[in-house]
Every structure is written in structure tokens, then in C-alpha cells.
Amino acid sequence: MAKELTSRSENYSQWYNDLVIKADLAENSAVRGCMVIKPYGYAIWEKMQAELDRMFKETGHVNAYFPLFIPKSFLSKEANHVEGFAKECAVVTHYRLKNSPDGKGVVVDPEAKLEEELIVRPTSETIIWSTYKNWIQSYRDLPILCNQWANVVRWEMRTRLFLRTAEFLWQEGHTAHATEAEALVEARKMLEVYADFAERFMAMPVLKGIKSANERFAGAIETFCIEALMQDGKALQAGTSHFLGQNFAKAFDVTFVDKNNQQDYVWATSWGVSTRLMGALIMTHSDDNGLVLPPNLAPFQVVIVPIYKNEEQLAAISTKVDEILPKLKAAGISVKFDNNDTKKPGWKFAEYELKGVPVRLALGARDLENGTVEVARRDTLTKETVSIEGIENYIAGLLQEIQNNIFKKAYDYRTSVTREVNSYDEFKVEIEKGGFLLCHWDGTPETEEKIKDDTKATIRCIPIDGDTTPGVCMVTGKPSAQRVVFARAY
């Protein structure tokens, strides 16, 4: 039987929570604020990870791994950085337990107090730049183009699976360069990588832009970002790339001898995406029937469900499937044959619809006689009967069509709720409707903060490819260089 989901129109937040749980993506763990990513959810993350890892390596990056623990003193070395993360840090103070004197369990051994507390990494700039000091002496040692796949901890009291948890998985790139220009090129290049991944693999249209000073990463000189729009009209920051200047090099005294034999500080970038992309994927495409997965990231793109009345029919269907499977796999299509006899076809149909499998093939005794198969596509919930002959070519084309279709659907939705607003009174009305609002802003943190306090809307980005026609701020009437993107956000 189908698993009931709250409808999006009734309660979008509950719909999301229901879907994450019932589609077997993740669940809350015994540790408050942390999640268990279940096998099906992790399979989607693995597909994301594999594609991103390939893209990183194609742009010259290599993977490394750095410690989970960071000495507290390291965070004190870059003032803006520590201020940005201080309230989210988990702190290790002791290194040993002992049996409780009353014989009931264990207690922290007071004699095992650390000389210096350790921070469970909220991000790795500090520990990595303390390491890079040992790696860099000359311009010949540059650039360093490292990425790490890791977990991080940012202590959250109000959590939502994938979107905001105390511990989450991510990748973080940390690069070192000889010049400011090289570092800026790197930061912009990785923004393009993220945008390319989001649109080609996640089928999720994104805006590329620059963060305002208020929204900038703690310790960065410039933060570039991709912003996506969810179906409830709220924005979600899907990836960031930071130009760090020489801030961390100066904090950790990382210098090098340049080509002119002069001593200088190294230039830096960092960039990252996390399992928050799972939340973005769900909320961009899914519907009241369950997940809608882009074929490029689905754990399996096709499921074959046999329809039979007896063992003889199942054997005949299985023989035909044995002929089809190698052809589908040779065409680069990932496929599952579900011949589990403990579940009825109707239950399987509902389950795979809930889990967002892009294409379902139903094959029965009559199909064998006719040389046909029923094809159901998840994005449109439509079915048709086609010839088994050449099915691999048909499915390959269909998967690309589905990928394109769900991107177009998300793009068209975003376009429909993106509009220009010119007055603050109009803004206050329009922000309640959701979507991206393109508005003039005078560039001051004070005005930005006022808008946030009044409306809960933030500047999502200053668009890189946006309209640069000057105007006047909708709040103060002061000059504005260009329109920026406002929205309420996750």
C-alpha cells in the first residue's frame, strides 16, 4: 500500500519531513540534532559525491584529510573567523572516563582535563593553514589545490534532516596561491563547478552571485554563492566559494619567497557544499506522491517489476529480463529487477513512485506474447506501452528527456516567482508571496539589517549576471549600483 504523505499545500514543512522519513532517506538519531543517513539516502549522496569528486579532479584538485580536532587557540588567530563560529562550536575538555564511585555507569575523570581544549571542526581553515605553513616556502610549492571529504559539527538547537543538523557531511576545498589574481580565478572557477553540477546533475537552476558583507563567510574578503529556489518560494544557499585574501596566511604566518626573491603572504580560497544539497534536491523536484529524482543522480534509474500469476510466468519473464539487463547496462543505464515475491506489484509501484525512481518497466505474460513492455515515467506519472526491441535506446532517450523536463519545470517555476520590486511598501507585500525579489539597495549593512528585522528577508546574492542598471534604494532612496536578490531562506 502507498505510504501517506502530508500534501505540500497543506503543510510544506511536514510534507518535507514525511518524505525524508518515508522514502527511507534519513532519520533522527539517538544523539539530539544528529541524523542517520539510511542506505537509499546515502546512495544519492554517493552519486553526488562521485560526480563532484570527478569535477574537482578534472580541475586539478587532489583529496587529502585533516584532523577532526582543532586546538582552541587556532580559532583565536583570525578574529572574524572565531566570531562567526564561536556560538556553534562543540568543545572537548577531557580525554578519559572512569567508573562512577556509586557503581552506576561512568563519569568524566577530573584528572584527565586537557591542557588546551579541542574544538570539533566546524570548518577546517585554521587547522589546514597551520599545516600549510610547513608545506610552503617558495613559489615553487604553489599552488596547493586540496579538497577533503569530511564531517563537521556546528551545534544547532533547531534541526531539520539534511537542511540543518549538528553534524553533517560535506567537502571543503582549501587552496593556496602565489597571487591575488590566481586566488580570485580559483574562487570563481569553483563557483562555476558548483553551478554546473547543480544544473546538469541536480536539474536545479541556480543564481550565481556575491554575498553582501553581512552574509559573507566569517574570515572571507569575498563570498561567491549559488542560490536555489524551493517549491515553497524560499531560497536555499546551495554552495559557496570564498576568496580569503591573505587573512589566514597572516594569522598563521604562512609566507613564501616569490619569483622576485621577495617574501610575501600566501593568497587563499576555500569552498564547499554539504548534505544540505539532499534537502535542496528533495524540495526542488518532489511532489505529493514522493521523491522525483533526476536520472543523473538516482541510485538506480530503471526498475523492472514482473507481473505474473504463477512460477512458470515468472520464469519466462525472468528469462526475458536476463536478455534486457545487459543491453540496458551496456547503454550506461543503472537498473534493478525486483522479483521479490513477498510484495505485490501494486505495492512495488507505490514504493518506487515514493522513492522517485525515474522509470518503471512492468513486464507481464501478455507483454511477452506481444514483445512489449509498459513504461511509466516518474516526472509526469504517465505510462505507455513500447516494443521491447531496442528498449535500451528508448530508455536512454527517455532518461535524458526526464532530466531536461524536471530542470525546465524548476526553471519555469523560479521564473514565475521572480519579479522586480521598486518600493518598500510593495516589498513588504510581495515578500509574503515568496520567490526572488529583485530590488535596489543602497549597499549599507544598516539598511540590509532593517529589511531583515522588518520582513525576515535577506539578500541572497548580488547577481554576477544580473541587471547592472543603477537606481535608488527602495528603503532610503539613496543611490543603488544594481538590483540585488532578496528572499526568505532556509
C-alpha positions as MATLAB code, in Angstrom:
seq = 'MAKELTSRSENYSQWYNDLVIKADLAENSAVRGCMVIKPYGYAIWEKMQAELDRMFKETGHVNAYFPLFIPKSFLSKEANHVEGFAKECAVVTHYRLKNSPDGKGVVVDPEAKLEEELIVRPTSETIIWSTYKNWIQSYRDLPILCNQWANVVRWEMRTRLFLRTAEFLWQEGHTAHATEAEALVEARKMLEVYADFAERFMAMPVLKGIKSANERFAGAIETFCIEALMQDGKALQAGTSHFLGQNFAKAFDVTFVDKNNQQDYVWATSWGVSTRLMGALIMTHSDDNGLVLPPNLAPFQVVIVPIYKNEEQLAAISTKVDEILPKLKAAGISVKFDNNDTKKPGWKFAEYELKGVPVRLALGARDLENGTVEVARRDTLTKETVSIEGIENYIAGLLQEIQNNIFKKAYDYRTSVTREVNSYDEFKVEIEKGGFLLCHWDGTPETEEKIKDDTKATIRCIPIDGDTTPGVCMVTGKPSAQRVVFARAY';
ca = [
       0.000    0.000    0.000;
       1.113    3.559   -0.650;
       2.652    5.488    2.223;
       0.659    8.597    3.057;
       2.374   11.967    2.761;
       1.108   15.298    4.003;
       0.404   17.424    0.918;
       2.662   20.365    0.133;
      -0.253   22.765    0.052;
      -1.468   21.631    3.477;
       1.864   21.823    5.312;
       5.055   22.106    3.275;
       7.351   21.592    6.247;
       5.527   18.432    7.333;
       5.483   17.179    3.742;
       9.264   17.500    3.663;
       9.724   15.693    6.980;
       7.309   12.931    5.968;
       9.082   12.424    2.670;
      12.583   12.196    4.145;
      11.400    9.558    6.627;
       9.020    7.545    4.444;
      11.298    7.433    1.404;
      13.980    5.910    3.668;
      16.445    8.753    3.186;
      17.314    9.573    6.797;
      16.037    9.542   10.354;
      16.797   11.235   13.641;
      19.449    9.539   15.723;
      19.838    8.868   19.432;
      22.101   11.938   19.526;
      19.948   15.050   19.634;
      20.318   17.137   16.495;
      22.160   14.454   14.523;
      20.839   12.194   11.773;
      21.269    8.691   10.444;
      21.543    8.742    6.656;
      19.911    5.499    5.521;
      21.238    3.398    2.617;
      18.909    4.832   -0.045;
      19.650    8.394    1.029;
      23.363    7.675    1.220;
      23.279    6.158   -2.284;
      22.036    9.507   -3.626;
      24.753   11.354   -1.668;
      27.354    8.927   -3.065;
      26.241    9.785   -6.612;
      26.600   13.491   -5.795;
      29.966   12.882   -4.190;
      31.255   10.851   -7.140;
      30.305   13.484   -9.715;
      31.680   16.382   -7.684;
      34.885   14.474   -6.931;
      35.357   13.822  -10.650;
      34.775   17.507  -11.430;
      37.251   18.609   -8.746;
      39.930   16.291  -10.076;
      39.309   17.468  -13.642;
      40.141   20.995  -12.441;
      43.432   19.853  -10.905;
      42.432   19.269   -7.283;
      43.531   16.368   -5.096;
      42.000   14.907   -1.955;
      43.598   14.967    1.479;
      42.417   14.567    5.062;
      42.995   16.809    8.074;
      42.227   16.287   11.790;
      38.747   16.388   13.264;
      40.028   18.272   16.318;
      41.317   21.847   16.284;
      43.220   23.457   19.189;
      41.114   26.236   20.662;
      43.960   28.729   20.259;
      43.834   28.258   16.460;
      40.346   29.735   16.280;
      41.551   32.797   18.168;
      44.079   33.694   15.488;
      41.586   35.036   12.924;
      39.207   37.389   14.746;
      36.323   37.423   12.261;
      36.503   33.659   11.849;
      36.219   32.893   15.564;
      33.412   35.414   15.972;
      31.482   33.731   13.170;
      31.719   30.223   14.622;
      32.110   30.711   18.391;
      28.448   30.038   19.208;
      28.355   26.807   17.179;
      31.455   25.038   18.493;
      31.467   21.696   20.299;
      34.374   21.628   22.778;
      36.368   18.628   24.048;
      37.674   19.288   27.576;
      38.675   15.827   28.889;
      40.217   12.705   27.398;
      39.165    9.934   29.789;
      36.219    8.416   31.655;
      36.211    6.359   34.838;
      33.736    4.195   36.708;
      31.313    6.188   38.809;
      32.018    5.944   42.569;
      28.427    4.775   43.142;
      28.963    1.935   40.667;
      26.362    3.272   38.241;
      27.938    3.823   34.857;
      30.859    6.147   34.091;
      31.803    9.751   34.785;
      34.356   12.154   33.347;
      37.691   11.729   35.094;
      38.523   15.187   36.531;
      42.221   14.249   36.453;
      42.053   13.891   32.667;
      41.486   17.529   31.789;
      43.166   18.646   28.554;
      45.802   21.364   28.853;
      44.136   23.068   25.896;
      40.553   22.388   24.856;
      39.936   20.984   21.396;
      37.210   22.180   19.041;
      35.371   19.611   16.926;
      35.831   21.130   13.485;
      33.073   23.470   12.329;
      35.260   24.106    9.247;
      38.954   23.486    8.653;
      40.625   26.740    7.596;
      42.622   27.070   10.809;
      43.984   23.517   11.081;
      44.760   23.441    7.360;
      46.593   26.766    7.310;
      48.667   25.730   10.305;
      49.627   22.691    8.196;
      50.269   24.665    5.015;
      52.891   26.682    6.928;
      55.024   23.516    6.871;
      54.360   22.826    3.202;
      55.082   26.239    1.688;
      58.434   28.013    1.447;
      58.712   29.123   -2.171;
      56.524   29.983   -5.157;
      57.583   26.568   -6.469;
      55.395   24.993   -3.749;
      52.327   26.794   -5.091;
      49.531   26.416   -5.880;
      48.213   23.877   -3.406;
      44.836   22.597   -4.557;
      43.453   20.355   -1.800;
      39.949   19.109   -1.082;
      38.726   16.932    1.758;
      35.551   14.914    2.202;
      34.670   15.031    5.872;
      32.093   15.572    8.589;
      31.791   18.803   10.548;
      29.922   19.856   13.678;
      28.051   23.128   14.109;
      25.946   22.944   17.225;
      22.335   23.536   16.222;
      19.393   23.604   18.614;
      16.660   23.688   15.960;
      17.394   20.992   13.401;
      15.823   19.566   10.239;
      17.047   16.439    8.485;
      19.627   17.318    5.791;
      18.907   21.059    5.956;
      20.312   21.823    9.388;
      21.875   19.222   11.673;
      24.533   19.423   14.363;
      26.755   17.074   12.364;
      26.720   16.903    8.582;
      28.825   15.618    5.705;
      30.497   17.881    3.197;
      33.537   18.591    1.109;
      35.778   21.575    1.739;
      38.378   22.772   -0.713;
      41.322   24.807    0.609;
      43.750   26.264   -1.887;
      46.902   28.360   -1.626;
      48.178   30.698   -4.357;
      51.080   32.994   -5.140;
      48.949   35.941   -6.293;
      45.646   37.606   -5.554;
      44.602   37.192   -9.184;
      45.178   33.418   -9.100;
      43.150   33.042   -5.916;
      40.252   35.047   -7.339;
      40.279   32.934  -10.506;
      40.152   29.816   -8.330;
      37.227   31.070   -6.242;
      35.241   31.968   -9.357;
      36.172   28.694  -11.075;
      34.799   26.611   -8.195;
      31.592   28.630   -8.172;
      31.168   27.652  -11.831;
      31.829   23.999  -10.959;
      29.086   24.100   -8.328;
      26.643   25.821  -10.672;
      27.399   23.303  -13.420;
      26.846   20.398  -11.029;
      23.602   21.840   -9.665;
      22.117   22.386  -13.099;
      23.440   19.389  -15.059;
      23.167   16.720  -12.368;
      20.656   18.001   -9.814;
      18.499   19.612  -12.550;
      18.274   22.570  -10.176;
      18.546   26.076  -11.648;
      20.711   28.404   -9.575;
      21.606   32.078   -9.420;
      25.318   32.862   -9.229;
      26.254   35.841   -7.135;
      28.290   37.542   -4.438;
      27.238   37.690   -0.794;
      26.753   41.016    0.944;
      29.142   41.873    3.790;
      26.514   40.809    6.350;
      26.111   37.384    4.734;
      29.781   36.785    3.941;
      31.687   33.781    5.339;
      33.486   34.593    8.586;
      37.072   35.480    7.668;
      36.487   35.923    3.925;
      37.075   39.029    1.828;
      34.517   37.898   -0.765;
      31.999   35.051   -0.777;
      30.587   33.775   -4.058;
      27.458   31.629   -3.919;
      24.832   29.700   -5.822;
      21.250   30.244   -4.663;
      18.351   27.932   -5.463;
      14.624   28.400   -5.001;
      12.491   25.737   -3.361;
       8.862   24.999   -4.258;
       7.548   26.908   -1.237;
       9.166   30.106   -2.514;
      12.055   30.080   -0.038;
      15.690   30.331   -1.102;
      18.383   27.845   -0.179;
      22.110   28.556   -0.324;
      23.380   25.559   -2.260;
      27.130   26.207   -2.337;
      29.743   28.822   -1.521;
      33.246   29.686   -2.666;
      35.327   32.128   -0.637;
      38.196   34.415   -1.542;
      40.081   34.595    1.760;
      42.775   37.030    0.664;
      45.827   36.771    2.935;
      43.825   36.702    6.172;
      44.599   33.128    7.164;
      48.152   33.261    5.833;
      48.793   36.266    8.094;
      47.060   34.605   11.053;
      49.296   31.533   10.731;
      52.367   33.297    9.296;
      52.349   31.380    6.006;
      54.823   33.164    3.757;
      56.741   32.277    0.615;
      59.579   33.618   -1.479;
      58.178   34.843   -4.803;
      59.827   34.863   -8.242;
      61.462   38.210   -7.452;
      63.005   36.739   -4.312;
      60.647   38.797   -2.139;
      58.841   37.461    0.935;
      55.035   37.608    0.768;
      51.966   36.083    2.360;
      50.086   33.359    0.505;
      46.647   34.012   -1.014;
      43.821   31.638   -0.152;
      40.420   30.269   -1.083;
      38.001   27.813    0.471;
      34.799   26.353   -0.954;
      32.241   23.754    0.000;
      28.910   22.002   -0.434;
      27.233   19.651    2.022;
      24.460   17.116    2.528;
      22.203   20.193    2.527;
      22.138   19.509   -1.227;
      19.999   16.475   -0.393;
      17.386   18.797    1.070;
      17.650   21.022   -1.996;
      17.147   18.060   -4.320;
      14.039   16.930   -2.442;
      12.417   20.353   -2.229;
      13.183   21.412   -5.803;
      11.532   18.499   -7.610;
       9.431   16.221   -5.406;
       5.632   16.119   -5.274;
       2.776   14.845   -3.139;
       3.428   11.285   -4.344;
       7.028   11.267   -3.140;
      10.506   11.887   -4.466;
      11.211   12.959   -8.006;
      14.864   12.215   -8.698;
      16.867   13.462  -11.686;
      18.113   10.396  -13.589;
      21.702   11.651  -13.309;
      21.625   11.158   -9.521;
      19.112    8.344   -8.985;
      20.591    5.291   -7.180;
      19.021    3.249   -9.969;
      17.378    4.829  -13.000;
      15.095    1.981  -14.002;
      13.209   -0.644  -12.027;
      11.664   -3.695  -13.704;
       8.602   -5.151  -11.988;
       7.338   -8.553  -13.197;
       3.568   -9.145  -13.377;
       2.798  -12.850  -13.064;
       0.284  -15.360  -11.764;
       2.498  -18.391  -11.283;
       6.083  -19.572  -11.161;
       6.026  -20.551  -14.827;
       5.163  -16.988  -15.883;
       7.814  -15.542  -13.558;
      10.437  -17.869  -15.055;
       9.526  -16.760  -18.590;
       9.614  -13.073  -17.591;
      12.956  -13.551  -15.819;
      14.420  -15.124  -18.953;
      13.369  -12.087  -20.992;
      14.740   -9.721  -18.340;
      18.050  -11.593  -18.496;
      18.180  -10.567  -22.163;
      17.255   -6.933  -21.458;
      19.527   -6.228  -18.483;
      22.902   -6.474  -20.274;
      21.636   -4.170  -23.035;
      20.459   -1.544  -20.556;
      23.694   -1.741  -18.574;
      25.785   -1.545  -21.746;
      23.948    1.716  -22.518;
      25.108    3.086  -19.162;
      21.697    2.701  -17.516;
      21.520    1.552  -13.887;
      18.675   -0.906  -13.410;
      17.083   -3.046  -10.714;
      14.979   -6.162  -11.347;
      12.577   -6.537   -8.437;
      11.441  -10.174   -8.475;
      10.800  -10.221   -4.719;
       7.758  -12.473   -4.337;
       6.779  -11.186   -0.867;
       5.378   -7.907   -2.261;
       2.593   -7.467   -4.810;
       3.156   -5.364   -7.969;
       0.800   -2.619   -6.741;
       2.828   -2.217   -3.552;
       6.037   -2.070   -5.582;
       4.605    0.545   -7.936;
       3.695    2.784   -4.992;
       7.063    2.217   -3.293;
       9.168    3.084   -6.333;
       6.992    6.096   -7.032;
       7.589    7.244   -3.448;
      11.334    6.719   -3.873;
      11.450    8.694   -7.102;
      12.830    6.034   -9.451;
      12.780    7.824  -12.834;
      11.461    4.938  -14.975;
       9.464    1.828  -14.123;
       9.072   -1.083  -16.528;
       6.190   -3.522  -15.950;
       6.515   -6.818  -17.794;
       3.749   -9.437  -17.809;
       2.802  -12.616  -19.682;
       0.813  -10.672  -22.301;
       3.790   -8.345  -22.852;
       5.954  -11.389  -23.592;
       3.458  -12.540  -26.212;
       3.310   -9.094  -27.812;
       7.002   -8.224  -27.464;
       6.120   -5.108  -25.485;
       6.693   -3.561  -22.064;
       4.807   -0.903  -20.109;
       6.950    2.159  -19.367;
       5.974    4.554  -16.562;
       7.890    7.804  -16.042;
       8.046    9.335  -12.564;
       8.218   13.000  -13.529;
       4.863   13.095  -15.348;
       3.249    9.951  -13.879;
       2.350    8.871  -17.415;
       2.553    5.379  -18.932;
       2.887    3.954  -22.419;
       3.446    0.565  -23.983;
       6.504    0.225  -26.217;
       8.376   -2.508  -28.037;
      10.989   -4.453  -26.098;
      13.125   -4.444  -29.244;
      15.630   -1.607  -28.875;
      14.346   -0.778  -25.391;
      17.821    0.339  -24.298;
      17.868    3.163  -26.849;
      14.346    4.211  -25.982;
      15.113    4.319  -22.243;
      18.389    6.219  -22.760;
      16.498    8.913  -24.656;
      13.682    8.931  -22.116;
      16.061    9.426  -19.192;
      17.596   12.464  -20.875;
      14.113   13.781  -21.592;
      13.165   13.382  -17.915;
      16.373   15.124  -16.803;
      15.634   18.052  -19.101;
      11.964   18.165  -18.170;
      12.442   18.421  -14.428;
      15.073   21.132  -14.898;
      12.673   23.083  -17.116;
       9.855   22.672  -14.624;
      12.038   24.049  -11.797;
      13.366   26.840  -14.027;
       9.883   27.867  -15.141;
       8.679   27.919  -11.538;
      11.585   30.129  -10.493;
      10.914   32.485  -13.393;
       7.242   32.717  -12.449;
       8.030   33.868   -8.896;
      10.959   36.188   -9.691;
       9.927   39.813  -10.006;
      11.207   43.359   -9.710;
      10.058   45.453   -6.759;
      10.649   49.194   -6.535;
       9.098   50.410   -3.268;
       9.445   49.190    0.305;
       5.665   49.060    0.787;
       5.383   46.839   -2.270;
       8.282   44.733   -0.990;
       6.519   44.038    2.312;
       3.502   42.729    0.422;
       5.411   40.743   -2.191;
       7.805   39.031    0.238;
       4.813   37.278    1.828;
       4.183   35.545   -1.504;
       7.683   34.041   -1.639;
      10.116   33.877   -4.528;
      13.060   36.011   -5.571;
      12.576   39.790   -5.410;
      14.954   41.952   -7.455;
      15.346   45.256   -5.634;
      17.616   48.262   -5.390;
      19.577   48.557   -2.119;
      21.896   51.326   -1.008;
      24.730   48.933   -0.131;
      24.758   49.615    3.628;
      24.628   46.919    6.328;
      22.206   49.125    8.292;
      19.581   49.102    5.547;
      20.089   45.384    4.993;
      19.602   44.721    8.714;
      16.455   46.851    8.821;
      14.919   44.871    5.956;
      15.781   41.610    7.711;
      14.302   42.789   11.027;
      11.145   44.088    9.358;
      10.466   41.211    6.962;
      12.777   38.239    7.738;
      14.100   38.570    4.175;
      17.830   38.603    3.441;
      19.972   39.496    0.468;
      20.603   36.107   -1.096;
      23.184   37.464   -3.520;
      24.331   40.339   -5.659;
      23.897   38.644   -9.061;
      27.022   38.219  -11.150;
      24.999   38.147  -14.371;
      22.240   40.500  -13.185;
      20.974   43.828  -14.450;
      23.567   46.460  -13.531;
      21.317   49.411  -14.282;
      21.678   51.864  -11.370;
      18.682   53.101   -9.407;
      17.660   54.197   -5.935;
      17.294   52.117   -2.774;
      13.703   51.051   -2.109;
      14.134   51.883    1.606;
      16.294   55.003    1.814;
      16.095   56.487   -1.694;
      19.901   56.645   -1.812;
      21.802   55.631   -4.966;
      21.997   51.903   -5.773;
      24.510   50.361   -8.147;
      22.280   47.457   -9.245;
      19.386   45.272   -8.204;
      20.104   42.532   -5.661;
      18.159   39.346   -4.884;
      16.058   39.237   -1.714;
      14.155   36.239   -0.369;
      13.246   34.437    2.796;
      15.534   31.475    3.136;
      16.274   28.168    4.813;
];
